[in-house]
Amino acid sequence: MEPLERLEAVIRQYPSALVAYSGGVDSALLAVAARRVLGDKALAITAASPSLPPRELEAASAFARAQGLNHRVIRTDEMANEQYTANPANRCYFCKDELFTKLDALARDEDFAVVMDGFNQDDKGDYRPGHQAAREHATASPLAEAGLGKADVRAIAKALGLAVWDKPAAACLSSRIPYGTPVTTEALARIDAAEVVLAGLGFTSARVRHHGDLARVEVPPAELEWAFKQREAIVAGLKDAGYLWVTLDLEGYRMGSLNAALQHHGSR
């Protein structure tokens, strides 16, 4: 059985589904596959909050319209939870618990059989406290159940002509703040404004790691030379966004770089 057929076979077990849809390639493929299998009985839900960059919400909505998905945006209130804003190492757990609590209630109220997320086979090897919340809420993960890893997801999305097939991973804005440093709406807005500047300068997958008044900029290693050439524009733009000091991380962008602090302190 082909990978897409396996995925659709998993989805076909359910008469209807809510899909937690962030706009990334994993959840986008799942939402499209659910639409193919379940038609109008599939509803894609995007959670809006201060930790979601507005441009990501706009992109998710635009993709949903282009694909003819049933799509709805809801608000989540993780910022009201002190366990989340304290920014512990398992911060994502509290965010996902809030999300799936809202989705479970919606599924009950509107008679959807299951809530699905875009967790894939490769994610099992990552540190993902948010997946613990998904398991506690009995959320289905059809991509993983069908044995699909990231390469499979991208290959299927490309074959289906989905514009997001090669979209880089995009974690929430809170992931830019070191663990233990409180998450605030002001910090999230500053990070977003700074990353908009970098995107406007042509950088892909750029991250602004928030260290108080200091911004540590990560760009893909292949773009470091361009970053040096754009030094004055980067500094000016990020100072306009509210930072006092701007640094460039010479290791370049890597996913989960703030997790290095956990590993460093844990080895002591």
N, C-alpha and C positions, 0 to 999 in steps of 0.2 A: 504494500500500500504506500502511495506517495505521501510525503510529509503533510501537504495540505489536506489530503483525504483523511489522514489520521486525525488531524486537528478537527476537521468538520465532523468526524465520527464521534469524537469526544463531546462536542457541543450538542450533537443530535440526541444525546441522552436526556436533554432537558427540554421541556415544552416552551420555556421562556427564560430570559436572562437579563439581569442588569450587568453591564460591563464597566468596571472602574477604568476610565479612559483618560489618561494624562496628555495624550498627544504624541508620546514617544512611539517608536516603531513597534515595540512589543504590544502595547495596549491598542495601538491603531490596527495592527493586523488582526488581533482578537476581535475588535469591534466590527471590522469588515467581514471576518469569517462568520461571526454571530449573525450579522445581517443577512449573509448569503444563506445560512441554514435556517434561521428562525424568522426572517423577514421582520414584520412590524412588532413581533414579540421579543425583539432585542432592543434594549435601550442603553445607549452609552452615556455615562455620567462623568462629568468633569468637576472636580472639587476646586473651587476658587477660595483663596485665602491670601494673606499678605506674603506668604512664603512662595507663592507661584508668580513668576514674572508675568506681567501683563501681556508681553509679546508672546509668551507660551500659550496663554489662554486664547489669544486671538488666533494663533496658528492652529490650535486644536479645533477651535470652532470652524475655521475656514476649511480644514480638512474634512470635518464631519459634513459640512454643507456640500462639498465637492463630491463626496462619496454617497450622498443621500442617506446618511445615518440618522436614525432617531437619536437626538442628542439633547441633553439638558445640563445646565450648569447649576450646581448647588453651592452653598456656602458651608465651609467647615470652620469650627471654632477652637482649633487646637491652641491658639494664642491665649485663650482663657484658662488653659490648664497650666498651673505652675510647674507641674512635673515636666511639661514640654518646654516651657520658656526657661527653666533652669538649665537646659541643654546638657543633659547627661549623655553618656555614650550610647544609651538606648533611646535617644530622643525620638527616632523614627517610629518606635513602638507606639508612643502616645499619639502621634499624628495618624498612623494607620488605624489605631483603635477608634479614634474619633471618626475617621472616614467610614470604616466598616459598620460602626454603630449607626451612622446616618443611612448608609445603604441598606442595612438589614431592615431598618424601620420603613424605608421606602418600598423595599421588596414586599414586606408584609402588607403595607397599606394599599399597594397597587397590584398585588397578587402575582409577583414574579417568582419563578420557581427557585432561582439561584442567583447568587452574586459571584461574578468572575473577576479575576485580576490577570495581569500580564506577566506574572512570575514565570520564568522559563527554566529549562533544565540547567543551564550554566549558572543561574543565580544561586543554586544550592551550594556552590563552593564559596560564595561571598558572605561577608558579615552583614546580615540583613535582619536587624531586630524587628523591622516592620512586618516581615513574613510571619513572625510569631503571632502577631495580632490577627493576621489573615487566617492562620490555622485555628485560633481560638474562636473566630467567627464562622468557621466552617466554609470559608471562601473557596471556591473552585479555581484551580489553576490549569486550564486546558492545555496551554503551551507545554508546561512541564509534564502533564499527564500523557501528552502525545509524544513525549521524548524529544521535543524541539529545543535546540540551543540557539544562541544568538545568530550564528551563521545561517542556520535553517530559517529563522525568522526573516532575516534580511533577504535571503534568496527567494523566499515565497513572496515577500512584499514587492521585490523587484519584478518577479514574474507576473504579478498582478497589476503592475504599473502604478504602484502606490508611491506618491512623491516623497514619502518619509522613509523610503527603504534604506537610505544611507544617512539618515539624520543622526548626528552625534548624540550620545547620552546626555541628558540634562537633568541633574538633580535639583532639588528645591533650593531656594536661596539660603535657608537655614544651614545647609551643609557647608556654607562658606565661613561659618562662625566656629572657632575652636570650642571643643567640648568644655563645659564649665563656665563659659562666658555666656551670660544671659542673652536670649533671643528677644529682640525688641522690634517693633514695627519700624522705628527710626533706622535701626541698623539694616534691616531688610531693604528699606527704600533706598538707602545710600548705596548698598551693594548693587541693587538693580540699576540705579542711575549710572554707576561706574561701569557696569558690564554693557550697558547700552552704548556708552562711549567707545568701548573696545570693539563692539560689533560694528559700529559706524566707521571705525578705522580699518575694517576688513579682516579682523581676526576671527578664527573659527574656534569654537570650544574654549574660549578664554574664560578664566575664572578670576574673581577678585576675592582673595581670602582676607577676611575682616579681622584685623588685630587692633581694635580700638580705633585710634586716629591714623593708624598705619594700614595701607592697602598693600598686600603682597600679590602681585599680578602673576598668574600662570598663563602662558600661551603655549600652543603646541611647539615642541622643540624645533620643528622645521620653520617656525615663524619667529624664532628668537632674533634673528638678524633684522627682520622687518621691525620688530619691537624696538631695537636699538635705534633704528633710523627714525622711528616715530616717537622717540623719547619725549621730546618737548610737548607734543600733542597729547600723549598719554598723561604726563604729569599735569598739564593744564586742565585736561578734562576731568581727571579724578580729583583734583583739588576743587574744581567747581562742584563736584558731586559731594564734597564735604570732608575729604581726607586731608590731613596735614602733611603726611609723608607717603611717598609712593616708592615701592621697591619692585624689582623684577626678579622672580625666582629663576635662577639659572638652570635648575633641573627641568624646567618647563612643566606644562600641564600634565597631571596624572590624576586619575580618578581616586577619590578618597585620600588625598594627601594628608588631610588632618588626622586620619587614623594612625599615621606614623607616631603621633604623640602618645596614643594608647599603647602601641607596641614598645616604644622607648621606655615609658614609665613602668610598663608591666615587666620589663626585663631587668629592672633594678632589684 
